């Protein structure tokens, strides 16, 4: 059996290995480009430092609410700043983000929420008609947090509070830990379910 000159049988450690994660990308970007624009939506303008702090605050708020490692947090919203933050803040808490396709109907949304065992659902007002129907189809609906996007007129608030109020429960200096290894789940997506129920893809 031949050996490569590169095969030195070295154990992985902090000096030569880091589990790949989008979370480390955000941390690095906020460190190198803190004042550069990260999010632009209507009147909202946030730089990378602000986004990073808000993501840590979201992670902290979820943990304060009892969201644990491996719990599912779902979101149903268009491309909003809150949706962007959830992609980092939810896995920073150890939870798994389930971003639900905004084109789905209420029965499919209800199925996904139940199948994913969603503990907390973040929903934009624009999605409230579909989500309200879906929640009524569930025996144990999750806690609901609203995104109150001022650029959208219509819809209604379904949750116990809005996203900014949830964020206020957290600590922007929260010291998060990334995935222990690349097998740790950070997102859960669902197939279209064309020939049956949607299938979860971790």
N, C-alpha and C positions, 0 to 999 in steps of 0.2 A: 504494500500500500504506500503510494507516494504522498509526501507532505509538501505543502506550499511553504515558501519562505515566510509567508504572512501568517501562517497558522502557528501562533505562539502559545495557544491554550491559556490565554489570559482571561481571568474572571472579569465580568462586567462590573464596573464601579463608577463612582461619580466623575472620575477623571477621564473615562473613555466611553461612557455610555449614558444616554438619557432617553427615557421613553418618549417617543414622538407624540406631540399633543399640540393642538391649536392654542391651548392656554399659554404655553411658553412663548408662542408667537406674539400674543397680545402683550405679555409682560415685557418682552424684548422691544417691541415697537413703542410702547409707552415710555420705556427707558431711553431709547435713542431719539425718538421724535415726539416728545411730550407736548409740544406746542403746535404741532402740525394738525390740520383738520382731519378728523376721523369720520364724523357724521354730519350730514347736511340734510335737513328735512323741514320744509316750510321755513319757519322762523328759528328753528332749532339749529344751533351750531355748537359742536363739541369737539375738543381736541382729544388726542389719544390719552393724555393723562386723565382727563375727565371721564372718558369712557372706561378706562381701566378701574378708576375708583368706584364708578357706579356698578361695574360688574362685581367687584369685591363686595360692595354693599348689598347687592342682590343675593350673592352666595350666603353672606352672613344672615340676611333676613330669612332666607329659606331654612337655614339651620335653626334659627331662633324659633321657627314655627314647627320644628320637629321633622323636617324633611331630612331623611338619612341617606347614607350611601346606598345606591342601587334603587332608590325610589324614583318614580317617574313624574316629571313635571311636563305637562303638555302646554302648547301654545298654539292658538289659531289667530293669525293676524297677517296682514300684508307686510311688505318690506318697510317696517317702521324701525326707529331707533331702539325701541324696547325689544323688538324681535332680534335685532343684532346683538344687544346686550345679553339676552337670554342664551344665545349660543355659547357665550363664555361663562356667564354668571351661574347658570344651572350646573354645568359640570364642575365648576370651581367648588361647589358645595358637596360634590360627590354624587349628586343625583344625575339622572339621565334625561336629556331633553328630547321630547317627542313633538316635532313641529308638524302640525296637521295641515294637509293640503286645503287651501281656501275654496277649492271648487267642489268639495265633497258635500253630499246631502246629509241630513240629520241622522238617518239610520246608520250610515257608515261612520259618521263621527261618534255616535253613541257606542258602536261596536269597538272602535279604536280606543276610546277612553276606558271602556271596560276591560278589553283585552290587555291593554298596556298597564292596567291597575294604576291609573293616574291618581296621584294624591292631590295635586294642585293644578288648576287650569288657568292660564293667562289668556284673556280673549279681548280682541278689539271690538269696539261698538259696531263696526261694519259687519262683523260676523255674528252679531247677537241674534238675529232671527233664526239662523240654522242652529246655533249652539243652544239657544233656549229650548228648542224642540228636542234636541239630542239629550239634554239634561233631564227632561221630563220622561224620557224613555229608559232612564237608568234607575236601578233600585237604590244604589248608593253613589250619588253624584259627588264629584270632587269639590274641594274648596275652589271658589272662582274669584279671580282678581281681574279687574277691568283695565284695559288700556283706553284712556279717554283722549283720543287723538283730536286736537282742535281743528285739524284740517278736514275732518270728515263731519258732515251734517247728517243726522239721522241715527237710527239704531237706538239701543238703550243699554244702560248699565245693569249687569246681571249679578255682579259679585258683592262681596262684603266690603270691599274697598278698592281704590284704584292702585295702579302700579306705583305711582310716586309715593303713596302712603305706605305701601309695602316696603319700598326702598328705604323709607325713613326709619323702619324698624331695624335696619342693618348697620354695620360698621364699615365705613369705607377703608379702614386700615386692617380689615380682616386678613389674617395670614393663612391663605389657602394652600392646599397641597394638590399637586397634579396627580394623574393616574399613577398607580404603583407600577404598572406595566401596560404594554399595549393591548392586552386582553381586557382591561377594564373598560366597561361600556361608558360612553359619554353621550351618544345619541341613539334614538330609536326612530326609524322611518318605516312607513308602510307602503307596500306595493298597491297598485290600483285595484286589485281584487277582481279583475275582468272575468275570470272563470270561477269565482268563489269569493269567500271572505278575504279581505286584505291580509297579507302576511307581514309580520314584523321583521325588520332587518336591522340588526344591531350594528 
